[in-house]
Amino acid sequence: MPPAARRARGSIPGLGEETQEIDNIITKKHEIVHTFGWYLRKMIADTKAKGATPIVLSLTIRDVWKDGKIERTNRFSTWSAETARATGVAFFDLSTAVADQFDRLGEEKTKALYPQDHTHFNAAGADLHAATVVAGLKALRPNPVAKFLSAKGTAVP
């Protein structure tokens, strides 16, 4: 099934090499759409080609709770981990790291970080996510970001 063309960029679910031709109603262009994994592998290859070091992070999570626990994983996070492993690049599981923090905060305090809907967080939620990303990148060995951190980033445990 082709991806819905309700936005300027679409992808096909999965990690394979499948493609789908679509007429994008937003851009008014005919295009070939690839899988999520194909786009991620392309980003990794393009990054390496420019002499940079790609690091893959899983997606952040939504404010969706079941039985007192926050939703932890989604297919995109799983695909991100699998692609990082297959291409031999560093990976940080942001989904789990943020979910652990939200489980400790609890549903009510977490909900305050998502005032608009279950997907988009506010400035306090952005700060929590940013600190979690910095902590996760600092934990990678060798540490790929140490020399780039500001004083605020250096202070993140």
N, CA, C and O atoms as a GROMACS GRO file, in nm:
protein
  628
    1MET      N    1   0.085  -0.119   0.000
    1MET     CA    2   0.000   0.000   0.000
    1MET      C    3   0.088   0.124   0.000
    1MET      O    4   0.178   0.134   0.083
    2PRO      N    5   0.066   0.217  -0.089
    2PRO     CA    6   0.151   0.336  -0.094
    2PRO      C    7   0.129   0.424   0.028
    2PRO      O    8   0.020   0.425   0.086
    3PRO      N    9   0.233   0.500   0.066
    3PRO     CA   10   0.216   0.589   0.180
    3PRO      C   11   0.117   0.700   0.147
    3PRO      O   12   0.104   0.740   0.031
    4ALA      N   13   0.050   0.748   0.248
    4ALA     CA   14  -0.042   0.859   0.227
    4ALA      C   15   0.039   0.982   0.188
    4ALA      O   16   0.142   1.010   0.249
    5ALA      N   17  -0.006   1.054   0.089
    5ALA     CA   18   0.067   1.171   0.042
    5ALA      C   19   0.010   1.297   0.105
    5ALA      O   20  -0.018   1.395   0.035
    6ARG      N   21  -0.008   1.296   0.236
    6ARG     CA   22  -0.063   1.411   0.306
    6ARG      C   23   0.047   1.504   0.353
    6ARG      O   24   0.018   1.609   0.412
    7ARG      N   25   0.170   1.469   0.328
    7ARG     CA   26   0.282   1.552   0.368
    7ARG      C   27   0.387   1.546   0.258
    7ARG      O   28   0.378   1.464   0.166
    8ALA      N   29   0.485   1.633   0.267
    8ALA     CA   30   0.582   1.645   0.159
    8ALA      C   31   0.676   1.526   0.149
    8ALA      O   32   0.734   1.505   0.043
    9ARG      N   33   0.692   1.449   0.252
    9ARG     CA   34   0.782   1.333   0.247
    9ARG      C   35   0.710   1.214   0.310
    9ARG      O   36   0.650   1.226   0.416
   10GLY      N   37   0.716   1.103   0.244
   10GLY     CA   38   0.659   0.981   0.297
   10GLY      C   39   0.761   0.870   0.298
   10GLY      O   40   0.868   0.884   0.238
   11SER      N   41   0.730   0.763   0.363
   11SER     CA   42   0.816   0.646   0.357
   11SER      C   43   0.729   0.522   0.368
   11SER      O   44   0.616   0.526   0.417
   12ILE      N   45   0.784   0.412   0.319
   12ILE     CA   46   0.718   0.283   0.329
   12ILE      C   47   0.765   0.217   0.458
   12ILE      O   48   0.884   0.224   0.489
   13PRO      N   49   0.677   0.155   0.532
   13PRO     CA   50   0.720   0.088   0.654
   13PRO      C   51   0.823  -0.022   0.625
   13PRO      O   52   0.813  -0.091   0.524
   14GLY      N   53   0.920  -0.036   0.713
   14GLY     CA   54   1.014  -0.147   0.703
   14GLY      C   55   1.156  -0.106   0.675
   14GLY      O   56   1.190   0.012   0.670
   15LEU      N   57   1.239  -0.209   0.655
   15LEU     CA   58   1.382  -0.189   0.635
   15LEU      C   59   1.430  -0.229   0.497
   15LEU      O   60   1.548  -0.210   0.465
   16GLY      N   61   1.344  -0.283   0.415
   16GLY     CA   62   1.385  -0.339   0.286
   16GLY      C   63   1.415  -0.237   0.178
   16GLY      O   64   1.430  -0.118   0.205
   17GLU      N   65   1.424  -0.288   0.057
   17GLU     CA   66   1.458  -0.207  -0.060
   17GLU      C   67   1.334  -0.172  -0.144
   17GLU      O   68   1.347  -0.120  -0.255
   18GLU      N   69   1.216  -0.201  -0.092
   18GLU     CA   70   1.094  -0.175  -0.168
   18GLU      C   71   1.081  -0.026  -0.201
   18GLU      O   72   1.129   0.060  -0.127
   19THR      N   73   1.015   0.001  -0.313
   19THR     CA   74   0.984   0.139  -0.352
   19THR      C   75   0.839   0.146  -0.394
   19THR      O   76   0.775   0.044  -0.424
   20GLN      N   77   0.788   0.266  -0.397
   20GLN     CA   78   0.651   0.289  -0.442
   20GLN      C   79   0.649   0.422  -0.516
   20GLN      O   80   0.700   0.522  -0.465
   21GLU      N   81   0.592   0.425  -0.634
   21GLU     CA   82   0.578   0.551  -0.706
   21GLU      C   83   0.448   0.616  -0.661
   21GLU      O   84   0.344   0.552  -0.653
   22ILE      N   85   0.457   0.746  -0.633
   22ILE     CA   86   0.338   0.821  -0.590
   22ILE      C   87   0.334   0.956  -0.660
   22ILE      O   88   0.436   1.004  -0.709
   23ASP      N   89   0.218   1.014  -0.663
   23ASP     CA   90   0.201   1.153  -0.702
   23ASP      C   91   0.172   1.227  -0.573
   23ASP      O   92   0.064   1.214  -0.515
   24ASN      N   93   0.268   1.305  -0.529
   24ASN     CA   94   0.256   1.375  -0.401
   24ASN      C   95   0.163   1.494  -0.418
   24ASN      O   96   0.193   1.587  -0.493
   25ILE      N   97   0.051   1.492  -0.347
   25ILE     CA   98  -0.048   1.599  -0.362
   25ILE      C   99  -0.002   1.730  -0.298
   25ILE      O  100  -0.057   1.835  -0.328
   26ILE      N  101   0.096   1.724  -0.210
   26ILE     CA  102   0.148   1.846  -0.147
   26ILE      C  103   0.248   1.914  -0.240
   26ILE      O  104   0.236   2.034  -0.267
   27THR      N  105   0.347   1.838  -0.288
   27THR     CA  106   0.452   1.896  -0.372
   27THR      C  107   0.413   1.901  -0.519
   27THR      O  108   0.478   1.969  -0.599
   28LYS      N  109   0.306   1.829  -0.555
   28LYS     CA  110   0.261   1.820  -0.695
   28LYS      C  111   0.365   1.753  -0.784
   28LYS      O  112   0.372   1.783  -0.904
   29LYS      N  113   0.445   1.664  -0.726
   29LYS     CA  114   0.549   1.596  -0.803
   29LYS      C  115   0.529   1.445  -0.797
   29LYS      O  116   0.480   1.390  -0.699
   30HIS      N  117   0.569   1.381  -0.904
   30HIS     CA  118   0.574   1.235  -0.907
   30HIS      C  119   0.706   1.196  -0.841
   30HIS      O  120   0.810   1.254  -0.872
   31GLU      N  121   0.703   1.101  -0.752
   31GLU     CA  122   0.827   1.063  -0.684
   31GLU      C  123   0.828   0.916  -0.650
   31GLU      O  124   0.725   0.849  -0.650
   32ILE      N  125   0.947   0.868  -0.623
   32ILE     CA  126   0.965   0.731  -0.578
   32ILE      C  127   0.993   0.737  -0.428
   32ILE      O  128   1.085   0.806  -0.384
   33VAL      N  129   0.914   0.665  -0.353
   33VAL     CA  130   0.926   0.662  -0.207
   33VAL      C  131   0.990   0.530  -0.167
   33VAL      O  132   0.958   0.424  -0.222
   34HIS      N  133   1.080   0.536  -0.070
   34HIS     CA  134   1.152   0.419  -0.021
   34HIS      C  135   1.108   0.385   0.121
   34HIS      O  136   1.025   0.454   0.180
   35THR      N  137   1.165   0.278   0.174
   35THR     CA  138   1.133   0.238   0.312
   35THR      C  139   1.206   0.329   0.412
   35THR      O  140   1.302   0.397   0.378
   36PHE      N  141   1.157   0.327   0.534
   36PHE     CA  142   1.222   0.399   0.644
   36PHE      C  143   1.368   0.357   0.653
   36PHE      O  144   1.456   0.442   0.665
   37GLY      N  145   1.394   0.227   0.648
   37GLY     CA  146   1.530   0.177   0.658
   37GLY      C  147   1.619   0.224   0.544
   37GLY      O  148   1.736   0.254   0.566
   38TRP      N  149   1.564   0.230   0.423
   38TRP     CA  150   1.641   0.279   0.308
   38TRP      C  151   1.686   0.422   0.332
   38TRP      O  152   1.802   0.455   0.310
   39TYR      N  153   1.592   0.509   0.377
   39TYR     CA  154   1.627   0.649   0.403
   39TYR      C  155   1.731   0.661   0.514
   39TYR      O  156   1.822   0.743   0.506
   40LEU      N  157   1.718   0.578   0.618
   40LEU     CA  158   1.814   0.584   0.728
   40LEU      C  159   1.952   0.537   0.681
   40LEU      O  160   2.053   0.599   0.716
   41ARG      N  161   1.957   0.430   0.604
   41ARG     CA  162   2.087   0.385   0.549
   41ARG      C  163   2.148   0.491   0.458
   41ARG      O  164   2.270   0.510   0.459
   42LYS      N  165   2.066   0.558   0.380
   42LYS     CA  166   2.115   0.665   0.292
   42LYS      C  167   2.173   0.779   0.375
   42LYS      O  168   2.279   0.832   0.343
   43MET      N  169   2.104   0.817   0.483
   43MET     CA  170   2.154   0.924   0.569
   43MET      C  171   2.289   0.884   0.629
   43MET      O  172   2.380   0.966   0.636
   44ILE      N  173   2.302   0.760   0.672
   44ILE     CA  174   2.427   0.711   0.730
   44ILE      C  175   2.538   0.716   0.626
   44ILE      O  176   2.648   0.764   0.653
   45ALA      N  177   2.510   0.666   0.506
   45ALA     CA  178   2.611   0.666   0.399
   45ALA      C  179   2.649   0.808   0.359
   45ALA      O  180   2.767   0.837   0.340
   46ASP      N  181   2.550   0.896   0.346
   46ASP     CA  182   2.579   1.035   0.309
   46ASP      C  183   2.662   1.105   0.416
   46ASP      O  184   2.751   1.184   0.384
   47THR      N  185   2.633   1.076   0.542
   47THR     CA  186   2.708   1.136   0.652
   47THR      C  187   2.853   1.090   0.649
   47THR      O  188   2.945   1.170   0.662
   48LYS      N  189   2.873   0.960   0.632
   48LYS     CA  190   3.010   0.906   0.624
   48LYS      C  191   3.084   0.964   0.503
   48LYS      O  192   3.203   0.993   0.512
   49ALA      N  193   3.015   0.979   0.392
   49ALA     CA  194   3.078   1.031   0.270
   49ALA      C  195   3.129   1.174   0.289
   49ALA      O  196   3.223   1.216   0.221
   50LYS      N  197   3.068   1.246   0.381
   50LYS     CA  198   3.112   1.383   0.408
   50LYS      C  199   3.218   1.388   0.519
   50LYS      O  200   3.260   1.496   0.560
   51GLY      N  201   3.260   1.271   0.566
   51GLY     CA  202   3.364   1.265   0.668
   51GLY      C  203   3.315   1.283   0.810
   51GLY      O  204   3.396   1.299   0.901
   52ALA      N  205   3.186   1.280   0.829
   52ALA     CA  206   3.128   1.295   0.963
   52ALA      C  207   3.097   1.157   1.021
   52ALA      O  208   3.098   1.057   0.951
   53THR      N  209   3.069   1.154   1.149
   53THR     CA  210   3.038   1.030   1.219
   53THR      C  211   2.888   1.022   1.247
   53THR      O  212   2.838   1.097   1.330
   54PRO      N  213   2.818   0.933   1.180
   54PRO     CA  214   2.674   0.922   1.207
   54PRO      C  215   2.649   0.850   1.340
   54PRO      O  216   2.719   0.756   1.376
   55ILE      N  217   2.549   0.897   1.410
   55ILE     CA  218   2.501   0.834   1.533
   55ILE      C  219   2.350   0.826   1.520
   55ILE      O  220   2.284   0.928   1.494
   56VAL      N  221   2.294   0.709   1.537
   56VAL     CA  222   2.150   0.690   1.524
   56VAL      C  223   2.088   0.688   1.662
   56VAL      O  224   2.137   0.622   1.753
   57LEU      N  225   1.979   0.762   1.677
   57LEU     CA  226   1.900   0.761   1.799
   57LEU      C  227   1.763   0.704   1.767
   57LEU      O  228   1.710   0.724   1.658
   58SER      N  229   1.706   0.633   1.863
   58SER     CA  230   1.567   0.592   1.845
   58SER      C  231   1.479   0.715   1.862
   58SER      O  232   1.522   0.818   1.915
   59LEU      N  233   1.356   0.702   1.819
   59LEU     CA  234   1.264   0.815   1.828
   59LEU      C  235   1.223   0.839   1.972
   59LEU      O  236   1.230   0.750   2.056
   60THR      N  237   1.180   0.961   1.998
   60THR     CA  238   1.125   0.991   2.129
   60THR      C  239   0.987   0.925   2.141
   60THR      O  240   0.932   0.878   2.042
   61ILE      N  241   0.935   0.923   2.257
   61ILE     CA  242   0.808   0.854   2.279
   61ILE      C  243   0.693   0.951   2.295
   61ILE      O  244   0.713   1.071   2.318
   62ARG      N  245   0.575   0.899   2.283
   62ARG     CA  246   0.454   0.979   2.299
   62ARG      C  247   0.402   0.964   2.442
   62ARG      O  248   0.440   0.872   2.514
   63ASP      N  249   0.317   1.056   2.481
   63ASP     CA  250   0.255   1.051   2.613
   63ASP      C  251   0.133   0.958   2.606
   63ASP      O  252   0.018   1.002   2.610
   64VAL      N  253   0.163   0.829   2.596
   64VAL     CA  254   0.059   0.726   2.588
   64VAL      C  255   0.090   0.625   2.698
   64VAL      O  256   0.198   0.567   2.701
   65TRP      N  257  -0.007   0.604   2.787
   65TRP     CA  258   0.012   0.517   2.903
   65TRP      C  259  -0.083   0.399   2.897
   65TRP      O  260  -0.194   0.409   2.847
   66LYS      N  261  -0.036   0.286   2.950
   66LYS     CA  262  -0.120   0.167   2.961
   66LYS      C  263  -0.079   0.095   3.089
   66LYS      O  264   0.038   0.065   3.110
   67ASP      N  265  -0.176   0.068   3.173
   67ASP     CA  266  -0.153  -0.003   3.298
   67ASP      C  267  -0.044   0.064   3.383
   67ASP      O  268   0.038  -0.003   3.444
   68GLY      N  269  -0.045   0.199   3.386
   68GLY     CA  270   0.048   0.273   3.470
   68GLY      C  271   0.189   0.285   3.416
   68GLY      O  272   0.278   0.332   3.486
   69LYS      N  273   0.211   0.242   3.292
   69LYS     CA  274   0.344   0.250   3.230
   69LYS      C  275   0.333   0.326   3.098
   69LYS      O  276   0.233   0.315   3.026
   70ILE      N  277   0.438   0.402   3.068
   70ILE     CA  278   0.439   0.476   2.941
   70ILE      C  279   0.472   0.381   2.826
   70ILE      O  280   0.547   0.285   2.843
   71GLU      N  281   0.416   0.411   2.710
   71GLU     CA  282   0.448   0.334   2.589
   71GLU      C  283   0.598   0.346   2.564
   71GLU      O  284   0.653   0.456   2.563
   72ARG      N  285   0.664   0.234   2.545
   72ARG     CA  286   0.811   0.235   2.537
   72ARG      C  287   0.868   0.226   2.398
   72ARG      O  288   0.965   0.295   2.367
   73THR      N  289   0.813   0.146   2.315
   73THR     CA  290   0.877   0.125   2.185
   73THR      C  291   0.776   0.142   2.073
   73THR      O  292   0.655   0.136   2.093
   74ASN      N  293   0.831   0.164   1.958
   74ASN     CA  294   0.749   0.166   1.838
   74ASN      C  295   0.833   0.106   1.726
   74ASN      O  296   0.954   0.086   1.742
   75ARG      N  297   0.772   0.078   1.616
   75ARG     CA  298   0.844   0.010   1.509
   75ARG      C  299   0.960   0.094   1.456
   75ARG      O  300   1.061   0.037   1.412
   76PHE      N  301   0.949   0.225   1.458
   76PHE     CA  302   1.058   0.310   1.408
   76PHE      C  303   1.181   0.301   1.499
   76PHE      O  304   1.294   0.301   1.450
   77SER      N  305   1.160   0.292   1.628
   77SER     CA  306   1.272   0.277   1.720
   77SER      C  307   1.342   0.143   1.699
   77SER      O  308   1.465   0.135   1.699
   78THR      N  309   1.264   0.040   1.681
   78THR     CA  310   1.320  -0.093   1.654
   78THR      C  311   1.397  -0.092   1.522
   78THR      O  312   1.508  -0.144   1.515
   79TRP      N  313   1.340  -0.032   1.420
   79TRP     CA  314   1.407  -0.024   1.290
   79TRP      C  315   1.536   0.058   1.300
   79TRP      O  316   1.636   0.026   1.236
   80SER      N  317   1.534   0.164   1.380
   80SER     CA  318   1.655   0.247   1.397
   80SER      C  319   1.767   0.165   1.460
   80SER      O  320   1.881   0.171   1.414
   81ALA      N  321   1.736   0.089   1.564
   81ALA     CA  322   1.836   0.005   1.630
   81ALA      C  323   1.890  -0.100   1.534
   81ALA      O  324   2.011  -0.122   1.527
   82GLU      N  325   1.801  -0.165   1.460
   82GLU     CA  326   1.844  -0.269   1.366
   82GLU      C  327   1.933  -0.211   1.256
   82GLU      O  328   2.032  -0.273   1.217
   83THR      N  329   1.899  -0.094   1.207
   83THR     CA  330   1.978  -0.031   1.100
   83THR      C  331   2.114   0.012   1.152
   83THR      O  332   2.215  -0.006   1.084
   84ALA      N  333   2.119   0.069   1.272
   84ALA     CA  334   2.248   0.108   1.330
   84ALA      C  335   2.338  -0.014   1.345
   84ALA      O  336   2.456  -0.010   1.312
   85ARG      N  337   2.282  -0.122   1.396
   85ARG     CA  338   2.359  -0.246   1.415
   85ARG      C  339   2.410  -0.299   1.281
   85ARG      O  340   2.526  -0.338   1.268
   86ALA      N  341   2.323  -0.301   1.182
   86ALA     CA  342   2.358  -0.356   1.051
   86ALA      C  343   2.463  -0.272   0.979
   86ALA      O  344   2.542  -0.326   0.900
   87THR      N  345   2.466  -0.143   1.005
   87THR     CA  346   2.562  -0.056   0.937
   87THR      C  347   2.684  -0.027   1.023
   87THR      O  348   2.777   0.041   0.978
   88GLY      N  349   2.686  -0.078   1.146
   88GLY     CA  350   2.802  -0.062   1.233
   88GLY      C  351   2.822   0.078   1.288
   88GLY      O  352   2.935   0.118   1.314
   89VAL      N  353   2.713   0.152   1.305
   89VAL     CA  354   2.726   0.285   1.362
   89VAL      C  355   2.672   0.287   1.505
   89VAL      O  356   2.596   0.199   1.546
   90ALA      N  357   2.714   0.389   1.579
   90ALA     CA  358   2.671   0.403   1.719
   90ALA      C  359   2.520   0.425   1.726
   90ALA      O  360   2.460   0.484   1.636
   91PHE      N  361   2.461   0.376   1.834
   91PHE     CA  362   2.317   0.386   1.855
   91PHE      C  363   2.290   0.423   2.001
   91PHE      O  364   2.353   0.369   2.092
   92PHE      N  365   2.196   0.515   2.021
   92PHE     CA  366   2.150   0.548   2.155
   92PHE      C  367   1.999   0.528   2.160
   92PHE      O  368   1.926   0.582   2.077
   93ASP      N  369   1.954   0.449   2.255
   93ASP     CA  370   1.813   0.417   2.270
   93ASP      C  371   1.743   0.527   2.350
   93ASP      O  372   1.718   0.514   2.470
   94LEU      N  373   1.711   0.636   2.281
   94LEU     CA  374   1.644   0.750   2.344
   94LEU      C  375   1.505   0.710   2.394
   94LEU      O  376   1.460   0.758   2.498
   95SER      N  377   1.437   0.623   2.320
   95SER     CA  378   1.302   0.582   2.360
   95SER      C  379   1.301   0.525   2.502
   95SER      O  380   1.220   0.566   2.585
   96THR      N  381   1.390   0.432   2.528
   96THR     CA  382   1.394   0.369   2.660
   96THR      C  383   1.443   0.466   2.767
   96THR      O  384   1.389   0.468   2.878
   97ALA      N  385   1.543   0.548   2.735
   97ALA     CA  386   1.597   0.642   2.834
   97ALA      C  387   1.490   0.742   2.878
   97ALA      O  388   1.480   0.772   2.997
   98VAL      N  389   1.412   0.794   2.784
   98VAL     CA  390   1.306   0.889   2.819
   98VAL      C  391   1.192   0.815   2.889
   98VAL      O  392   1.135   0.868   2.985
   99ALA      N  393   1.158   0.696   2.843
   99ALA     CA  394   1.050   0.619   2.908
   99ALA      C  395   1.084   0.591   3.054
   99ALA      O  396   0.996   0.599   3.140
  100ASP      N  397   1.209   0.558   3.083
  100ASP     CA  398   1.249   0.535   3.222
  100ASP      C  399   1.225   0.659   3.307
  100ASP      O  400   1.176   0.650   3.420
  101GLN      N  401   1.260   0.775   3.252
  101GLN     CA  402   1.239   0.899   3.327
  101GLN      C  403   1.090   0.928   3.348
  101GLN      O  404   1.048   0.970   3.456
  102PHE      N  405   1.010   0.905   3.244
  102PHE     CA  406   0.867   0.930   3.254
  102PHE      C  407   0.800   0.834   3.352
  102PHE      O  408   0.709   0.873   3.425
  103ASP      N  409   0.844   0.709   3.352
  103ASP     CA  410   0.789   0.614   3.450
  103ASP      C  411   0.816   0.663   3.592
  103ASP      O  412   0.731   0.649   3.680
  104ARG      N  413   0.935   0.719   3.615
  104ARG     CA  414   0.967   0.773   3.747
  104ARG      C  415   0.885   0.898   3.779
  104ARG      O  416   0.842   0.917   3.892
  105LEU      N  417   0.863   0.983   3.679
  105LEU     CA  418   0.783   1.104   3.698
  105LEU      C  419   0.636   1.072   3.724
  105LEU      O  420   0.571   1.139   3.805
  106GLY      N  421   0.587   0.972   3.657
  106GLY     CA  422   0.446   0.938   3.668
  106GLY      C  423   0.363   1.004   3.559
  106GLY      O  424   0.407   1.099   3.493
  107GLU      N  425   0.244   0.952   3.542
  107GLU     CA  426   0.158   0.995   3.432
  107GLU      C  427   0.118   1.142   3.442
  107GLU      O  428   0.121   1.213   3.342
  108GLU      N  429   0.081   1.188   3.560
  108GLU     CA  430   0.033   1.326   3.575
  108GLU      C  431   0.142   1.429   3.545
  108GLU      O  432   0.118   1.525   3.472
  109LYS      N  433   0.261   1.409   3.599
  109LYS     CA  434   0.371   1.504   3.575
  109LYS      C  435   0.419   1.497   3.431
  109LYS      O  436   0.459   1.599   3.373
  110THR      N  437   0.417   1.379   3.373
  110THR     CA  438   0.456   1.366   3.232
  110THR      C  439   0.356   1.438   3.143
  110THR      O  440   0.395   1.507   3.048
  111LYS      N  441   0.228   1.424   3.172
  111LYS     CA  442   0.123   1.488   3.092
  111LYS      C  443   0.143   1.640   3.086
  111LYS      O  444   0.111   1.702   2.985
  112ALA      N  445   0.197   1.698   3.192
  112ALA     CA  446   0.222   1.843   3.194
  112ALA      C  447   0.329   1.884   3.093
  112ALA      O  448   0.336   2.001   3.055
  113LEU      N  449   0.412   1.789   3.050
  113LEU     CA  450   0.516   1.817   2.950
  113LEU      C  451   0.460   1.814   2.807
  113LEU      O  452   0.528   1.857   2.714
  114TYR      N  453   0.338   1.764   2.791
  114TYR     CA  454   0.273   1.751   2.660
  114TYR      C  455   0.139   1.826   2.662
  114TYR      O  456   0.034   1.763   2.655
  115PRO      N  457   0.141   1.959   2.671
  115PRO     CA  458   0.015   2.032   2.688
  115PRO      C  459  -0.074   2.036   2.564
  115PRO      O  460  -0.195   2.056   2.576
  116GLN      N  461  -0.017   2.017   2.446
  116GLN     CA  462  -0.092   2.030   2.321
  116GLN      C  463  -0.160   1.900   2.280
  116GLN      O  464  -0.277   1.898   2.244
  117ASP      N  465  -0.085   1.790   2.286
  117ASP     CA  466  -0.134   1.660   2.244
  117ASP      C  467  -0.039   1.555   2.301
  117ASP      O  468   0.046   1.587   2.383
  118HIS      N  469  -0.052   1.431   2.258
  118HIS     CA  470   0.033   1.325   2.313
  118HIS      C  471   0.168   1.312   2.242
  118HIS      O  472   0.246   1.222   2.274
  119THR      N  473   0.197   1.400   2.146
  119THR     CA  474   0.318   1.389   2.066
  119THR      C  475   0.415   1.505   2.086
  119THR      O  476   0.536   1.483   2.089
  120HIS      N  477   0.365   1.627   2.100
  120HIS     CA  478   0.449   1.746   2.102
  120HIS      C  479   0.465   1.799   2.244
  120HIS      O  480   0.368   1.836   2.310
  121PHE      N  481   0.590   1.802   2.290
  121PHE     CA  482   0.616   1.847   2.427
  121PHE      C  483   0.647   1.996   2.431
  121PHE      O  484   0.676   2.058   2.328
  122ASN      N  485   0.642   2.053   2.552
  122ASN     CA  486   0.669   2.195   2.573
  122ASN      C  487   0.819   2.216   2.599
  122ASN      O  488   0.899   2.125   2.583
  123ALA      N  489   0.856   2.339   2.639
  123ALA     CA  490   0.997   2.373   2.660
  123ALA      C  491   1.059   2.286   2.770
  123ALA      O  492   1.174   2.243   2.758
  124ALA      N  493   0.985   2.261   2.877
  124ALA     CA  494   1.039   2.175   2.984
  124ALA      C  495   1.061   2.032   2.933
  124ALA      O  496   1.160   1.968   2.968
  125GLY      N  497   0.970   1.984   2.851
  125GLY     CA  498   0.986   1.852   2.790
  125GLY      C  499   1.104   1.849   2.694
  125GLY      O  500   1.176   1.750   2.686
  126ALA      N  501   1.123   1.959   2.620
  126ALA     CA  502   1.237   1.968   2.528
  126ALA      C  503   1.368   1.966   2.606
  126ALA      O  504   1.464   1.901   2.564
  127ASP      N  505   1.374   2.037   2.718
  127ASP     CA  506   1.495   2.038   2.801
  127ASP      C  507   1.525   1.898   2.855
  127ASP      O  508   1.640   1.855   2.856
  128LEU      N  509   1.421   1.826   2.899
  128LEU     CA  510   1.440   1.690   2.948
  128LEU      C  511   1.493   1.601   2.837
  128LEU      O  512   1.586   1.523   2.858
  129HIS      N  513   1.435   1.611   2.719
  129HIS     CA  514   1.481   1.530   2.606
  129HIS      C  515   1.625   1.566   2.567
  129HIS      O  516   1.707   1.477   2.543
  130ALA      N  517   1.655   1.695   2.562
  130ALA     CA  518   1.790   1.739   2.524
  130ALA      C  519   1.894   1.688   2.622
  130ALA      O  520   2.000   1.639   2.582
  131ALA      N  521   1.864   1.698   2.751
  131ALA     CA  522   1.958   1.649   2.853
  131ALA      C  523   1.975   1.497   2.840
  131ALA      O  524   2.085   1.445   2.861
  132THR      N  525   1.868   1.427   2.807
  132THR     CA  526   1.875   1.282   2.790
  132THR      C  527   1.960   1.246   2.669
  132THR      O  528   2.038   1.150   2.674
  133VAL      N  529   1.947   1.320   2.561
  133VAL     CA  530   2.029   1.296   2.442
  133VAL      C  531   2.176   1.321   2.475
  133VAL      O  532   2.262   1.240   2.440
  134VAL      N  533   2.205   1.432   2.542
  134VAL     CA  534   2.344   1.464   2.577
  134VAL      C  535   2.402   1.354   2.666
  134VAL      O  536   2.514   1.308   2.642
  135ALA      N  537   2.328   1.312   2.767
  135ALA     CA  538   2.376   1.206   2.858
  135ALA      C  539   2.402   1.078   2.779
  135ALA      O  540   2.503   1.010   2.801
  136GLY      N  541   2.312   1.044   2.688
  136GLY     CA  542   2.329   0.923   2.609
  136GLY      C  543   2.449   0.929   2.516
  136GLY      O  544   2.522   0.831   2.503
  137LEU      N  545   2.471   1.043   2.454
  137LEU     CA  546   2.586   1.058   2.365
  137LEU      C  547   2.716   1.058   2.444
  137LEU      O  548   2.817   1.004   2.398
  138LYS      N  549   2.714   1.118   2.563
  138LYS     CA  550   2.834   1.119   2.647
  138LYS      C  551   2.872   0.978   2.693
  138LYS      O  552   2.989   0.950   2.718
  139ALA      N  553   2.773   0.890   2.703
  139ALA     CA  554   2.797   0.754   2.749
  139ALA      C  555   2.856   0.664   2.640
  139ALA      O  556   2.908   0.556   2.670
  140LEU      N  557   2.847   0.706   2.515
  140LEU     CA  558   2.903   0.626   2.406
  140LEU      C  559   3.055   0.622   2.418
  140LEU      O  560   3.117   0.721   2.457
  141ARG      N  561   3.114   0.508   2.385
  141ARG     CA  562   3.260   0.493   2.388
  141ARG      C  563   3.311   0.450   2.254
  141ARG      O  564   3.264   0.349   2.201
  142PRO      N  565   3.406   0.521   2.196
  142PRO     CA  566   3.461   0.645   2.249
  142PRO      C  567   3.358   0.757   2.244
  142PRO      O  568   3.265   0.753   2.163
  143ASN      N  569   3.374   0.854   2.330
  143ASN     CA  570   3.280   0.965   2.341
  143ASN      C  571   3.294   1.055   2.218
  143ASN      O  572   3.396   1.121   2.201
  144PRO      N  573   3.192   1.058   2.132
  144PRO     CA  574   3.203   1.134   2.007
  144PRO      C  575   3.172   1.283   2.020
  144PRO      O  576   3.192   1.358   1.925
  145VAL      N  577   3.122   1.326   2.136
  145VAL     CA  578   3.075   1.464   2.147
  145VAL      C  579   3.147   1.549   2.250
  145VAL      O  580   3.121   1.670   2.258
  146ALA      N  581   3.236   1.492   2.328
  146ALA     CA  582   3.297   1.564   2.440
  146ALA      C  583   3.352   1.701   2.400
  146ALA      O  584   3.329   1.800   2.470
  147LYS      N  585   3.424   1.707   2.291
  147LYS     CA  586   3.488   1.834   2.253
  147LYS      C  587   3.390   1.937   2.198
  147LYS      O  588   3.427   2.053   2.178
  148PHE      N  589   3.265   1.898   2.173
  148PHE     CA  590   3.167   1.989   2.116
  148PHE      C  591   3.069   2.045   2.219
  148PHE      O  592   2.988   2.132   2.186
  149LEU      N  593   3.075   1.997   2.343
  149LEU     CA  594   2.974   2.034   2.443
  149LEU      C  595   2.998   2.173   2.502
  149LEU      O  596   3.111   2.215   2.527
  150SER      N  597   2.888   2.243   2.524
  150SER     CA  598   2.893   2.369   2.596
  150SER      C  599   2.911   2.340   2.744
  150SER      O  600   2.913   2.224   2.786
  151ALA      N  601   2.923   2.443   2.824
  151ALA     CA  602   2.932   2.425   2.969
  151ALA      C  603   2.806   2.354   3.021
  151ALA      O  604   2.815   2.268   3.109
  152LYS      N  605   2.691   2.389   2.968
  152LYS     CA  606   2.565   2.325   3.009
  152LYS      C  607   2.567   2.177   2.972
  152LYS      O  608   2.525   2.093   3.052
  153GLY      N  609   2.615   2.144   2.853
  153GLY     CA  610   2.623   2.004   2.811
  153GLY      C  611   2.723   1.926   2.892
  153GLY      O  612   2.699   1.811   2.927
  154THR      N  613   2.835   1.988   2.923
  154THR     CA  614   2.938   1.923   3.005
  154THR      C  615   2.884   1.890   3.144
  154THR      O  616   2.922   1.790   3.204
  155ALA      N  617   2.796   1.977   3.194
  155ALA     CA  618   2.741   1.957   3.329
  155ALA      C  619   2.635   1.847   3.336
  155ALA      O  620   2.600   1.802   3.445
  156VAL      N  621   2.583   1.803   3.222
  156VAL     CA  622   2.483   1.695   3.223
  156VAL      C  623   2.551   1.567   3.269
  156VAL      O  624   2.652   1.526   3.213
  157PRO      N  625   2.494   1.504   3.374
  157PRO     CA  626   2.558   1.380   3.424
  157PRO      C  627   2.547   1.264   3.326
  157PRO      O  628   2.596   1.154   3.354
   0.00000   0.00000   0.00000
